[in-house]
Amino acid sequence: MPVGRLLAKTGITPNMITGLTVLVAMISTYFFYMGELLIGLAVMIFTVVMDMFDGAVARAANLASPFGATFDHTLDRYAEFLFMLGLMLGPIGLVSIPWWPYATGDKFVHWFWGFFTLFGMIMASFSRAKAESVGGMDNCAVGIAERQEKLILTVIGILLLALPATNIWMDFLAFFPSAIMDFFVAIKITNILTFLTAIVGILSHITVGQRLAYANRIIRGRNLDATSSV
């Protein structure tokens, strides 16, 4: 709130901060694309911090509105897309990861797992929005993983890919029979960031199922109560 009050005095609006958040996310995409994992991560974290400021300014200046919340949630999805796009385009072995033992054309995150995860994150938000709008639910924020947990897993994956002097994921797989390593190589999970990205995707799709099941239970129960009261 102190930061929100300070920013509110400058005349900046919550929607302006929300828009700037997407522009900063584009900068993180550029650094990921250029192979600068740690710089891209720093900008990505700054984007998340900025995303907290728009709500703080809205409360401090009494500018909170349904459209502002809708605008914020919508641009959050664009920011997530930009983060994942940069990681799918960023080339391993050029700048940040000199030890990368495979082809220089390999990316930080393979395109399949990037799209798999991104779609799961979008659908988790979509299922909640539809349950609350079309289904008339007050809140459908249930599920195994919220945005914060997914973000933390992504940050951990970036750090574990960029900081160690070796590929710790492949080093870990070396303790198991070669068939297991061959399996993960075949499905394009060849570094810790891609592995954790796939985990985020799996958790996101599970969250979709949980929210649909929860919405079905609540809405059906409400309809049964309405029918019995007639």
N, C-alpha and C positions, 0 to 999 in steps of 0.2 A: 504493500500500500504506500509506503513512503516514496518508492520509485514511481508508482502510478500517479501520486499527487504532483511530484516534480515534473513528470512528463506532461501532465495535463496543463500545467501552467504555461507550457510552450505553445499551446494551441493545437498540438497534434491530436488527431482523433484516433480512436481505436481502429477504425477501418483503414486509416492510412498506415498504421503500424502493421496491420494484417497484410496489406499489399506489399509493404517493404519486406516482410518476412519471406514472401515468395521470391522477390528479387535476390535476397541474400541466399536463398536456397539454390538459385541458379548459379551463384558464384561457387557454392560447394560442388555443384555438378561439374563445373569447369575444372576445378582442381582434381576431382576424382578422375575425370576424363584425361587429364594431363599426367596421371599417375602419382599425384601428390596426395597420398592417403591421409597423412597426419594433418596437413593443412586443410584438406577437405573436411576432415572430422572436426577440426576446430571451428570452421565456419558452420558446419552442420549443428554443432552444439550451440553456437551463437544464435542460429535460427530458432532453436527450441526455446532458448531464453527469451528471445523477442516475442515468441508466441505467448509467453506468460504475461508480457507487458500490456498487450492489447486489452486483456480482461481487467488488469489492474487499473489502467487508465479509464476504462468504461465505468468501473465502480467508483473511482475517485471523482470523476467528472459527472457522474450520474448520466452516462450516455449509453448504458446497456439497453439493447433492443433485440427483438426476435430476429430482425434482419442481420444485425451485427453478429449474432451467434451463428446464423446460417452461413454468412459470409466467411466467418472464421473457420468453421468446420469444413466448408468446401475447399478453401485454400490450403487447409492442412493436408487434404488429400493430394493436392497438386505438389506440395512440398515433399510428401512421401514419394510421389512419382519421380520428382527430380533427384532425390537422394539415390533411389534405386537405379535410375537411368545412368547416373554418373558411375555407380559401381559396376553396372553391366558394360559400360563403355571403357572404363579405366583399364589400361594395359598393364599387366604384371610384367616386371622385369626391366622396365625402362628407367624408372626413377626410384620408387620407394622399396621395391623388393628385388634387390640385385641377385639374391640367391635362387630365384625361381628356376626350377630345373626343367621346366617344360617349354613349349613353344612360346616365342615372344609375343605371339598373337593372342595368347590366353588373357582372359579378363579377370578382374577381381571376383566377379560373380558371373557364373554362366547364365546366358540369356534365359534358359528354360526355368531355372530356379528363381531368377529375378522376376519373371512374369508370374510364375506360380505364387510367389510370396506377395507381390504387389496386388494381384487380383484377390487373394485371400484377405489382405488388409482392407481393401476397398469394400469387399462384400461384407466384412464384419461391421463396418460402419453403415453400409447400406441396409443390412438386415435390422440393425437397431433403429435406424431412421424410419424405416417402413413400419416396424412394430409400433413406434410411438406416434406416427402420423396416420397411416391407414388403419392400424389396429387400435388406435386410441389409447395406448398404454402410457402411463406417466413416465416410466423409466424401464428401459430394456438393456441397461448396462451390465449384463451378466456375461459370464464366460471365463475360460481358463486364462486368458491373457488380454490385458488392456494395452493401449498404445504405449504406456510407459514401459511395460515389461518388454515389448517388442523393440523399443528404442534401445533399452539397456543391452539386450542381446546383440543388436547390430553394432553398438559402440564397442562391446567386448570383442566381437569378431574382428572389427577393424584394427583394434589395438593388438590383438593376438596375431594378426597377419602382418602388421607393419613392424612391430618391435622385436620379436625374436630373430635370431640370426639364422634360423632354419625353418623349414616348413613343419611346424609342430603337429599338424594334422596327419601328414604322411609319416612323420616319425612315430606318432601314436599307432597308426595302422600297422607299422612294421612289427609290432609285438604280436600280431595276430597272423593266422595262416595267410599265405599270399592270395588265396581266393577272395578273401574279404577286401584286401586292397584293390584287387582287380575289379571287384564289384563296384566300389565307390568311384574308381577311375572311369568305369564304363558309364556310370550315371552322372559323370561330370562334377562330382563333389571331391575336389582335389586340394582344397585348402580350408582352413578353419572358418573363414568368413562365409564361404559358400555353404558349409555345413550348418552354421548358425542361422544363415538366411533361410535355408530349407526348414529348419526347426521353427523359425518365426512363421513361415508359410503354413506349416502343418498346424501350429497352434491357432493361427488365424482361421483356417478352415474348420477346425474343431469348434472355435468360438461361434462361427456362423451356425453350425448345427445346434449348439447349446442355446443360442438366442432364438432360433426358430422353435425349438422344443419348448422353451420357457414361454414364448409368445403364444404358442398353441395352447398350452395349459392355462395361462391366465385368461386369454380371450374366450376359450371354450367354457371355462368356469364362470366367467362373467355372463356369457350368454345363457348358461344353464340357470344361474341365479335370476336373470331377468325373466326367463320363461316360467320358472317356478313361482315367481311373485305375481304373475298375471292371473 
